[in-house]
């Protein structure tokens, strides 16, 4: 599961991701969010015929056919059933995106202790997601996304049985290839991350409150 994450992407990281993911539209510096919560704006890399760029999306998928915004935000989409539901399958075919993250938070089920999960090598994590665009009856336009989750790998199982799908290397480029529209081509990518690709540590329950959005969220629990 993924219910909160950090998107603190500095200028040098922004330049690196633009080069690695072959963005061909200029991207603005992202606003730092140490405690990004459902319904808040999140940045994601999108690839379309017009170009590959960083866009802003509401975290909580709103299918284009919805009459209204769902009362409970659809923040996660299960990898195991993504091809079984037409609205999700369409996203996997034509509306894939990548959410860059400094890391994500998970609460250990046994005692609700929060942990921060990050890339073992200190780089960004890349969460696979699908997006859609919804227009309300009053004409307002809301782009939104849902992060795809899968079974937890070994490090994550100590905390929770689910984790976001994390992509790296050439898998990121394959995910963003907008000319490929066979949903089944992407199912093999929707698997747990290698055990040695992530690391985790406990953080303060300061992160529990959505309104707390500072570096304090990322500090190891026992740091002085």
C-alpha positions in Angstrom: 0.0 0.0 0.0 1.1 3.6 -0.4 -0.8 6.2 1.6 1.7 9.0 2.0 5.0 9.8 0.3 7.7 12.5 0.0 8.4 14.4 -3.2 11.4 16.5 -2.4 13.2 16.8 -5.8 16.1 19.2 -5.9 17.4 21.0 -9.0 20.2 18.5 -9.8 17.8 15.6 -9.5 15.4 17.4 -11.8 18.1 17.8 -14.4 19.1 14.1 -14.0 15.6 12.8 -14.4 15.0 15.0 -17.4 18.0 13.5 -19.1 17.4 9.9 -18.1 13.7 9.9 -19.0 14.3 12.0 -22.2 11.9 14.8 -21.3 11.5 17.1 -24.2 9.5 19.8 -22.5 11.0 22.1 -20.0 10.1 21.3 -16.4 9.7 23.8 -13.6 11.3 23.3 -10.2 8.9 21.1 -8.2 7.4 22.3 -4.9 8.9 20.3 -2.0 6.4 18.2 -0.2 7.7 16.1 2.7 4.4 14.5 3.5 2.3 14.3 0.3 -1.2 13.0 1.1 -4.2 11.8 -0.9 -6.1 14.6 -2.9 -3.0 16.8 -2.9 -1.2 17.7 -6.1 1.6 15.3 -7.2 4.1 15.6 -10.0 4.4 12.7 -12.5 6.2 12.1 -15.8 3.8 11.7 -18.7 4.6 10.6 -22.3 2.3 11.7 -25.1 2.5 12.2 -28.9 3.1 15.9 -28.1 6.0 15.2 -25.8 7.3 13.8 -22.5 7.0 16.1 -19.6 6.3 16.5 -15.8 2.7 17.2 -15.2 0.6 18.0 -12.0 -2.1 15.5 -11.0 -4.5 15.2 -8.1 -3.5 12.1 -6.1 -6.7 10.0 -6.2 -7.8 8.7 -9.5 -11.1 10.1 -10.9 -12.2 8.1 -13.9 -13.3 10.3 -16.8 -16.8 8.7 -16.8 -17.5 9.6 -13.1 -20.4 11.9 -12.5 -18.7 13.3 -9.4 -15.4 13.1 -7.4 -15.5 9.8 -5.5 -16.0 10.4 -1.7 -13.0 8.2 -1.0 -9.9 9.0 -3.1 -8.8 6.1 -5.3 -5.1 6.5 -4.5 -4.0 2.9 -5.2 -4.7 0.5 -8.0 -4.0 -3.2 -7.5 -1.6 -4.8 -10.1 -3.4 -8.1 -9.8 -6.8 -6.7 -11.0 -5.7 -3.8 -13.2 -6.5 -5.6 -16.5 -9.9 -6.9 -15.2 -11.6 -3.5 -14.8 -12.2 -1.5 -18.0 -11.3 1.9 -16.5 -8.0 0.6 -15.1 -7.2 -1.4 -18.2 -7.6 1.7 -20.4 -5.2 3.5 -18.2 -2.7 0.7 -18.5 -3.1 0.8 -22.3 -3.0 4.6 -22.9 -2.5 6.6 -19.7 0.6 5.5 -17.9 2.8 7.8 -15.8 5.7 7.7 -13.4 5.7 9.4 -10.0 9.1 10.4 -8.8 9.5 10.2 -5.0 12.2 10.7 -2.4 10.5 7.8 -0.7 7.2 6.7 0.8 5.9 6.1 4.3 4.4 2.9 5.7 3.0 2.2 9.1 4.0 -1.1 10.7 0.7 -3.0 11.2 1.6 -4.4 14.6 2.2 -1.1 16.4 1.5 1.7 13.9 5.1 2.8 13.9 5.8 4.9 10.8 8.8 4.0 8.6 10.3 5.8 5.6 11.2 3.6 2.6 13.7 5.0 0.1 16.1 3.8 -2.6 19.0 1.9 -1.2 21.5 3.9 -3.3 20.0 7.2 -2.3 18.4 8.0 -5.7 14.8 8.7 -6.4 12.1 6.0 -6.4 9.9 5.7 -9.4 6.3 4.6 -8.7 4.2 3.2 -11.6 0.8 4.9 -11.9 -2.1 5.5 -14.3 -3.9 8.8 -14.8 -7.1 10.1 -16.2 -8.8 13.5 -16.9 -12.2 14.4 -15.5 -14.5 17.3 -16.3 -17.1 18.3 -13.7 -20.6 19.5 -14.6 -19.5 23.1 -14.0 -16.7 22.7 -16.6 -13.7 22.4 -14.2 -10.9 20.1 -15.3 -9.2 17.7 -12.9 -6.2 15.5 -14.0 -5.7 12.7 -11.5 -3.6 9.6 -10.9 -3.6 6.4 -8.9 -0.4 4.6 -7.9 -0.2 0.9 -8.7 0.5 -1.5 -5.9 1.7 -5.1 -5.7 2.7 -7.7 -3.1 5.4 -6.6 -0.7 9.0 -7.7 -1.1 10.9 -9.2 1.9 12.0 -5.9 3.6 8.4 -4.5 3.2 6.7 -7.6 4.6 7.8 -6.7 8.1 5.6 -3.6 7.8 2.8 -4.3 5.4 1.7 -6.9 2.8 1.5 -4.3 -0.1 3.9 -1.9 -1.7 3.9 0.4 -4.7 5.3 -0.9 -8.0 8.8 0.6 -8.4 10.4 0.8 -11.8 14.0 1.5 -12.6 16.4 1.6 -15.5 15.0 0.6 -18.9 11.7 -0.4 -17.3 10.9 3.2 -16.8 11.4 4.0 -20.5 9.3 1.0 -21.5 6.5 2.2 -19.2 6.5 5.6 -20.8 6.5 4.4 -24.4 3.2 5.9 -25.5 3.1 4.0 -28.8 2.7 0.7 -27.0 -0.9 0.1 -26.1 -1.3 -3.6 -25.4 -2.0 -3.7 -21.7 -0.6 -7.2 -21.4 2.8 -5.9 -22.5 3.1 -4.1 -19.1 1.8 -6.7 -16.7 5.3 -8.3 -16.3 6.6 -5.0 -14.9 4.0 -4.9 -12.2 6.0 -7.0 -9.6 7.7 -6.4 -6.2 10.9 -4.4 -6.3 14.2 -6.4 -5.7 14.9 -6.8 -2.0 18.2 -5.0 -2.2 16.7 -1.9 -4.1 15.1 -0.3 -1.0 16.1 0.5 2.5 13.9 1.7 5.4 14.1 3.3 8.8 11.6 4.4 11.5 10.5 8.0 11.7 8.7 10.1 14.2 4.9 10.0 14.5 5.1 13.7 13.6 4.4 12.4 10.0 1.0 11.1 11.1 -0.5 14.6 10.8 -1.0 15.6 7.2 -0.5 19.3 8.0 3.1 18.6 9.1 5.2 19.2 6.0 8.9 19.7 6.8 12.3 18.0 6.9 11.3 16.7 10.3 9.1 14.0 8.6 12.2 12.4 7.1 14.4 12.4 10.2 15.3 8.9 11.6 13.5 8.3 14.8 16.6 8.2 17.0 18.5 11.1 15.3 19.7 13.8 17.7 
